Amino acid sequence: MNWGIIVAVLAYEIILIFGLGLYFNMQMKRKEGEGSFLLSNRDLPVAVVAVTMALTVLGTPHIFGIFEMSWFIGATSIWFGLAHAVLLVVTITTTALWARRTNVTSMPEFVALIFGEGPRLMVAAIMAGLIWGLLTLEGQGMGIVFATMTDLSIQEGAVVGGILGILYVVFAGMKEIGWVNLVNCIIMYVGLVVTMFYITAGMPEGGWQTVADYYVNQDQAEMLSIFGTPDLLITFGLATVLSTTFCQSINQQLLQPAMAAKNEKTIRRTIWIAVPLNGLFCVFMAAIGLAAKANPEFFELGPKMAAPAMLVNILPGWLVAWLVASLLAAMLSTFAMSSMAPATIFANDVYKNFFNPDATEEQMRKVTRILIVILGVAAFLVAGYLPAIVSAINWVFAWLTPVFWLVIIGLFWKRNSAAAMITMAATWVVNSLWSFTALPEMVGFAGMPNVYPSLIVGLVLGIGLHAILPGKPGLFRGGNDIADLATAEAATA
């Protein structure tokens, strides 16, 4: 039991969270503007937006998921990180700019600008549920961290992590998340570099070459290549890129930091920070996972525990504390945004839209805080009892695939509310049938990830129905105020 390390980690997180959280809470009270809690008055600078976008989609799957995936598919697991790098490039150059340009508070509100209230409610319901599912995953990850380091169970560890995650956001909202993320990101990457140095120094003579030799001698040389086998490239590499990009690039969870940016120019500049920060992380994790499997001392512990055990045994106590704090910070950041995003959707698209159109900033802040606490508590209470859901991510992400393409169609071509709703409903039915029935086997594509049928159905119906049915011109086409705004923004970029 490593209570000394845990105390040091908790002390760091509590001091940082309470210190910055209370400071920005007092600032918010003195200067309350548009969306002060939800969007930080739309004043976040480049570094804060970049780091927050990078860490929002960097959590438990990037850590424990990569440790486990690298055990079975080796360096090909790095595609999970590459997928998120592609995601950030697409988001920063497209959807993040569009969301900021229209001054929306939520992505369902953005959908309402394009297609109306019916699609807005459909997207709000699906998006909030999807994000809450990811929230439980982060609760599981934090539970594993505390269970690994102490005598706590995963359930008890999830409670501790969940409380920290709620505190990460509840004091000052988006501004608190952003600035705490900035500090944690610096600490995390310096810690990872130092960790890799110590792991290299602690290896047997020959260093990383001994790891490579292990896989070559086991006739598993493909484990050392990010390209792996052709089958893995299609079922894992390409599928992960497509499902991650077409889901998260339209998701409230990732776009809320962009909505809080000072302007579009701020968002464009984040690409040079956010993409490498997120993309490189999986390289570190995959290398650690490969090294753990190649080490006879830890091989017997299996894919879930080999890498964490190696880190605890090889690294000095002070560095273990540093690394645990770093990895925990990554999960806390995702947990915070995963509770903030659905709470924002409820406050903006349900409470304000239906029950209190004239809601003040204080009322919106209160409703959002209540939802953050409810969602966070619900997530960490069930997290320790759920099976691992990394394998279900393709199914979960596929739900938003049609929304991405409908937004493209509705912005730049044509808008029809009925076409949008039929496309989403049909795609969601196919997505569920693909996971819970024998449909893949019946059509001869057993084992094919959900993103492929969801992408095909979404594109065929989305384009086909809009071609057949009458509709308004795209939102960013000429003839409306938002199109004029888009032209003005492009001219000043």
C-alpha positions in Angstrom: 0.0 0.0 0.0 1.4 3.4 -1.1 -0.4 5.8 1.1 2.5 8.3 1.1 2.3 8.5 -2.7 -1.5 8.8 -2.6 -1.3 11.6 0.0 1.2 13.5 -2.1 -1.0 13.1 -5.2 -4.1 14.2 -3.5 -2.4 17.1 -1.8 -1.2 18.4 -5.2 -4.6 18.0 -6.9 -6.5 19.5 -4.0 -4.2 22.5 -3.7 -4.3 23.1 -7.5 -8.1 22.6 -7.9 -9.1 24.6 -4.8 -6.5 27.4 -5.4 -7.4 28.1 -9.0 -11.0 27.2 -8.7 -11.7 29.6 -5.8 -9.6 32.3 -7.5 -11.5 32.2 -10.7 -14.8 31.9 -8.9 -14.1 35.3 -7.2 -13.1 36.7 -10.6 -16.3 35.4 -12.2 -18.4 37.2 -9.5 -16.7 40.5 -10.2 -16.9 40.2 -14.0 -20.0 38.4 -15.1 -20.6 38.3 -18.8 -22.0 36.1 -21.5 -21.8 32.5 -20.3 -19.4 33.3 -17.5 -19.7 29.7 -16.0 -20.4 27.8 -19.2 -18.1 29.6 -21.6 -15.7 31.7 -19.4 -17.1 34.9 -21.0 -15.7 33.6 -24.3 -12.2 34.9 -23.3 -9.9 31.8 -23.1 -6.5 32.3 -24.8 -4.7 30.0 -27.2 -2.7 28.0 -24.7 -5.7 27.3 -22.4 -8.0 26.3 -25.3 -5.4 24.1 -27.0 -4.5 22.2 -23.8 -8.1 21.8 -22.8 -9.1 20.4 -26.2 -6.1 18.1 -26.1 -6.9 16.8 -22.6 -10.6 16.6 -23.1 -10.2 13.7 -25.5 -7.2 12.2 -23.6 -8.4 10.0 -20.7 -8.7 6.4 -19.5 -8.6 4.7 -23.0 -5.4 6.5 -23.7 -3.8 5.1 -20.6 -5.2 1.8 -19.4 -6.8 1.1 -22.8 -3.4 1.5 -24.6 -1.6 -0.6 -22.0 -4.1 -3.4 -22.7 -4.4 -2.9 -26.5 -0.6 -2.9 -26.9 -0.4 -6.3 -25.2 -2.5 -7.8 -28.0 -1.9 -5.6 -31.1 1.5 -4.0 -30.2 2.4 -0.7 -31.8 -0.7 -0.7 -33.9 -2.5 0.6 -30.8 -0.8 3.9 -31.5 -3.5 4.4 -34.1 -5.8 5.2 -31.3 -3.6 8.3 -30.6 -3.3 9.1 -34.3 -7.1 9.0 -34.6 -7.3 11.7 -32.0 -4.7 13.8 -33.7 -6.7 13.6 -36.9 -9.8 14.4 -34.9 -8.2 17.6 -33.5 -7.0 18.7 -37.0 -10.5 18.3 -38.4 -12.2 19.9 -35.4 -9.9 22.9 -35.2 -10.2 23.6 -39.0 -13.9 23.1 -39.3 -16.5 22.4 -36.6 -14.8 24.4 -33.8 -14.7 27.5 -36.1 -18.3 27.1 -37.1 -19.5 26.7 -33.5 -17.5 29.8 -32.4 -18.7 31.8 -35.4 -22.4 31.3 -34.6 -21.9 32.1 -30.9 -23.9 29.0 -29.8 -23.6 27.6 -26.3 -24.2 24.0 -27.2 -24.0 21.7 -30.2 -27.8 20.9 -30.1 -28.4 24.6 -30.3 -26.0 24.7 -33.3 -28.1 21.8 -34.9 -31.3 23.9 -34.2 -29.9 26.8 -36.2 -29.5 24.5 -39.1 -32.4 22.1 -38.9 -34.8 23.3 -36.2 -36.1 22.0 -32.8 -36.9 18.4 -33.7 -33.3 17.5 -34.7 -32.1 19.6 -31.8 -33.9 17.4 -29.2 -32.8 14.2 -30.9 -29.1 15.3 -30.9 -29.4 16.6 -27.3 -30.7 13.3 -26.0 -28.2 11.1 -27.8 -25.2 13.4 -27.1 -25.9 13.8 -23.4 -26.2 10.0 -23.0 -23.1 9.3 -25.0 -21.0 11.7 -23.0 -22.3 10.3 -19.7 -21.2 6.9 -20.9 -17.7 8.2 -21.4 -18.0 9.8 -17.9 -18.4 6.4 -16.3 -15.4 5.2 -18.2 -13.3 7.9 -16.6 -14.7 7.0 -13.2 -13.5 3.4 -13.8 -10.0 4.6 -14.7 -9.6 6.7 -11.6 -10.9 3.8 -9.5 -8.2 1.5 -11.0 -5.5 4.1 -10.2 -6.5 4.3 -6.5 -7.1 0.6 -6.2 -3.7 -0.2 -7.7 -1.9 2.1 -5.2 -4.0 1.4 -2.0 -6.2 -1.2 -0.4 -9.3 0.6 -1.7 -11.6 -1.2 -4.1 -12.2 0.1 -7.6 -15.6 1.3 -6.4 -14.1 3.2 -3.5 -11.3 4.6 -5.7 -13.9 5.8 -8.2 -15.7 7.7 -5.5 -12.5 9.5 -4.5 -11.6 10.3 -8.1 -15.2 11.3 -8.9 -15.2 13.8 -6.0 -12.0 15.4 -7.3 -13.5 15.4 -10.8 -16.6 17.4 -9.6 -14.4 19.9 -7.8 -12.3 20.3 -11.0 -15.3 22.1 -12.6 -17.9 23.1 -10.0 -16.2 26.2 -8.7 -15.7 28.3 -11.8 -16.8 26.1 -14.7 -15.1 26.4 -18.1 -12.4 28.9 -16.9 -11.5 26.6 -14.0 -11.2 23.5 -16.2 -9.0 25.4 -18.7 -6.5 26.9 -16.4 -6.2 23.8 -14.2 -5.6 21.8 -17.4 -2.8 24.2 -18.4 -0.8 23.6 -15.2 -1.5 19.8 -15.2 -0.5 19.4 -18.8 3.0 20.9 -18.2 3.4 18.7 -15.1 2.2 15.6 -17.1 4.5 15.9 -20.1 7.6 16.7 -18.1 6.7 13.7 -15.9 6.3 11.4 -18.9 9.7 12.4 -20.3 11.4 11.7 -17.0 9.6 8.4 -16.7 10.8 7.2 -20.1 14.3 8.1 -19.1 14.1 6.0 -15.9 12.4 3.1 -17.6 15.2 3.0 -20.2 17.9 3.2 -17.5 16.2 0.4 -15.5 16.1 -2.1 -18.5 18.5 -5.0 -18.8 21.6 -4.5 -20.8 20.7 -3.7 -24.4 17.8 -1.3 -23.4 14.9 -1.0 -25.9 16.7 -3.4 -28.3 15.9 -6.2 -25.8 12.2 -5.4 -26.1 12.4 -5.5 -29.9 14.3 -8.8 -29.7 11.7 -10.4 -27.5 9.0 -9.9 -30.1 11.2 -10.9 -33.0 12.1 -14.1 -31.2 8.4 -14.8 -30.4 7.8 -14.5 -34.2 5.7 -11.4 -33.5 7.7 -8.8 -35.3 4.5 -7.1 -36.5 3.9 -6.0 -32.9 6.7 -3.5 -33.4 5.0 -1.8 -36.4 2.2 0.7 -36.3 0.9 -0.8 -39.5 0.5 -4.3 -38.0 -1.5 -6.5 -40.3 -3.9 -5.5 -43.1 -6.8 -6.8 -41.2 -5.9 -4.7 -38.1 -5.5 -1.6 -40.2 -9.1 -1.9 -41.5 -10.9 -3.2 -38.3 -8.9 -1.1 -35.8 -6.7 1.6 -37.4 -9.0 3.1 -40.1 -12.2 2.3 -38.1 -10.8 4.2 -35.0 -9.9 7.2 -37.1 -13.3 7.4 -38.8 -15.4 6.7 -35.6 -13.4 9.1 -33.5 -13.3 11.9 -36.1 -17.0 11.8 -37.1 -18.2 11.6 -33.5 -16.0 13.8 -31.3 -15.6 16.6 -33.9 -19.3 17.4 -33.5 -19.5 16.5 -29.7 -20.3 19.1 -27.1 -17.5 17.6 -24.9 -14.7 18.7 -27.3 -16.3 21.8 -28.8 -17.2 23.6 -25.6 -13.6 24.8 -25.0 -13.6 26.2 -28.6 -16.9 28.0 -27.9 -15.2 29.7 -25.0 -12.2 30.9 -27.1 -11.6 34.6 -27.6 -12.2 34.4 -31.4 -11.7 32.2 -34.4 -8.1 33.2 -34.8 -7.4 31.8 -31.3 -8.9 28.4 -32.3 -6.8 28.2 -35.5 -3.6 28.7 -33.5 -4.4 25.9 -31.2 -3.6 23.3 -33.9 0.2 23.7 -33.3 -0.3 22.8 -29.6 -3.3 20.5 -29.2 -2.4 18.0 -32.0 1.1 17.1 -30.9 0.2 17.1 -27.2 -2.6 14.6 -27.7 -1.0 12.6 -30.5 2.3 11.9 -28.8 0.7 10.6 -25.6 -0.2 7.2 -27.0 3.4 6.7 -28.2 4.6 6.8 -24.6 1.8 4.5 -23.4 2.3 1.9 -26.2 6.1 1.8 -25.5 5.5 1.2 -21.8 2.9 -1.5 -22.6 5.3 -3.3 -25.0 8.1 -3.1 -22.5 6.0 -4.6 -19.7 5.0 -7.6 -21.8 8.6 -8.2 -22.8 9.7 -8.2 -19.1 9.5 -11.8 -17.6 9.0 -10.2 -14.1 5.7 -8.6 -15.1 4.5 -10.8 -18.0 2.6 -13.1 -15.6 0.4 -10.2 -14.4 -1.3 -10.1 -17.7 -2.5 -7.2 -19.9 -4.4 -5.2 -17.3 -1.8 -5.0 -14.5 1.7 -5.6 -16.1 2.3 -2.0 -17.2 1.1 -0.4 -13.9 3.0 -2.9 -11.9 6.2 -2.3 -13.9 5.9 1.5 -13.4 5.4 1.1 -9.6 8.4 -1.3 -9.3 10.9 0.3 -11.6 10.4 4.0 -10.8 11.5 5.7 -7.6 8.7 6.7 -5.2 8.8 10.4 -6.0 8.5 9.7 -9.7 5.7 7.3 -9.1 3.8 10.1 -7.3 4.6 12.5 -10.1 3.4 10.0 -12.8 0.3 9.0 -10.9 -0.6 12.7 -10.5 0.0 13.3 -14.2 -2.1 10.4 -15.4 -4.8 11.1 -12.8 -4.9 14.7 -14.1 -5.6 13.5 -17.6 -8.5 11.5 -16.4 -9.8 14.3 -14.1 -9.7 16.7 -17.1 -11.8 14.3 -19.2 -14.1 13.6 -16.3 -14.6 17.3 -15.7 -15.5 18.1 -19.3 -17.7 14.9 -19.5 -19.8 16.2 -16.6 -19.7 19.8 -17.8 -20.9 19.0 -21.4 -24.2 17.1 -20.7 -24.9 19.6 -17.9 -24.5 22.4 -20.4 -26.8 20.6 -22.8 -29.5 20.2 -20.2 -29.2 23.8 -18.9 -29.2 25.4 -22.4 -31.3 23.1 -24.5 -33.9 21.9 -21.9 -34.1 24.2 -18.9 -33.6 27.5 -20.8 -35.2 26.4 -24.1 -38.4 25.0 -22.6 -38.8 26.2 -19.0 -37.1 29.5 -18.5 -36.2 31.4 -21.7 -35.3 34.5 -19.7 -32.9 32.6 -17.3 -30.2 34.8 -15.8 -26.5 33.9 -15.7 -26.9 33.1 -12.0 -29.8 30.7 -12.7 -28.0 29.0 -15.5 -24.9 28.6 -13.3 -27.0 27.1 -10.5 -28.7 24.6 -12.8 -25.5 23.6 -14.4 -23.7 23.1 -11.0 -26.6 20.9 -9.8 -26.4 18.8 -12.9 -22.6 18.5 -12.7 -22.9 17.1 -9.2 -25.8 14.7 -10.1 -24.1 13.4 -13.2 -20.7 13.1 -11.5 -22.1 11.2 -8.5 -24.2 8.9 -10.7 -21.1 8.1 -12.8 -18.7 7.3 -10.0 -21.3 5.2 -8.1 -21.9 2.9 -11.1 -18.3 3.1 -12.6 -16.8 0.4 -10.4 -19.5 -2.1 -11.3 -19.5 -1.8 -15.0 -17.6 -4.0 -17.4 -14.8 -2.4 -19.4 -16.5 -0.4 -22.3 -13.4 0.3 -24.4 -14.7 -2.4 -26.8 -18.0 -0.6 -27.1 -16.5 2.7 -28.0 -17.0 2.1 -31.8 -20.7 1.5 -31.1 -21.0 4.6 -28.9 -19.1 6.9 -31.3 -21.1 5.7 -34.3 -24.2 7.4 -32.9 -23.0 10.9 -33.9 -21.5 9.9 -37.3 -24.7 10.9 -39.2 -24.9 14.2 -37.3 -21.4 15.2 -38.6 -22.4 14.8 -42.2 -25.8 16.3 -41.7 -24.1 19.5 -40.3 -21.9 19.6 -43.5 -25.0 19.3 -45.7 -27.0 21.8 -43.8 -24.3 24.4 -43.6 -23.1 24.3 -47.2 -25.9 22.8 -49.4 -29.5 22.4 -48.2 -31.5 22.1 -45.0 -34.5 19.9 -44.4 -35.6 19.0 -40.9 -37.5 15.8 -41.9 -34.5 14.6 -43.9 -32.2 15.1 -40.9 -34.5 13.3 -38.5 -35.1 10.3 -40.8 -31.4 10.0 -41.5 -30.5 10.1 -37.8 -33.2 7.7 -36.8 -32.5 5.1 -39.5 -28.7 5.3 -38.8 -29.3 4.7 -35.1 -31.5 1.7 -35.8 -28.8 0.2 -38.0 -26.1 0.9 -35.4 -28.0 -0.9 -32.7 -28.9 -3.8 -35.0 -25.3 -4.1 -36.0 -24.3 -4.6 -32.3 -27.2 -6.6 -30.9 -28.3 -8.9 -33.7 -26.8 -11.2 -36.3 -27.1 -8.6 -39.0 -23.3 -8.4 -39.7 -23.1 -12.1 -40.2 -26.2 -12.1 -42.4 -24.7 -9.5 -44.8 -21.3 -11.1 -44.8 -19.4 -8.5 -42.7 -18.9 -10.2 -39.3 -16.5 -8.3 -37.2 -16.8 -5.1 -39.2 -16.9 -2.0 -36.8 -20.1 0.0 -36.4 -18.7 3.1 -38.0 -18.8 1.6 -41.5 -22.5 0.8 -41.7 -23.4 4.0 -39.8 -21.2 6.1 -42.2 -22.8 4.4 -45.3 -26.4 4.8 -44.1 -25.8 8.3 -42.9 -24.3 9.5 -46.1 -26.7 7.7 -48.5 -29.8 8.9 -46.7 -28.5 12.3 -45.8 -27.5 13.1 -49.4 -30.4 11.2 -51.0 -33.2 12.7 -48.9 -31.8 16.2 -49.2 -31.6 15.8 -53.0 -35.2 14.6 -53.2 -36.9 16.9 -50.7 -37.2 20.6 -50.9 -35.3 22.7 -48.3 -33.8 26.0 -47.4 -30.3 27.0 -48.6 -27.4 26.0 -46.4 -26.8 28.1 -43.4 -23.4 29.4 -44.6 -24.7 30.1 -48.1 -25.8 33.6 -49.2 -29.0 35.2 -48.2 -28.9 35.2 -44.4 -27.1 37.0 -41.6 -25.0 34.0 -40.5 -23.7 33.6 -44.1 -22.8 37.2 -44.1 -21.0 36.7 -40.8 -19.2 33.7 -42.2 -18.0 35.8 -45.1 -16.8 38.6 -42.8 -15.0 36.2 -40.5 -13.2 34.6 -43.5 -12.1 38.0 -44.8 -10.5 39.0 -41.5 -8.9 35.6 -40.7 
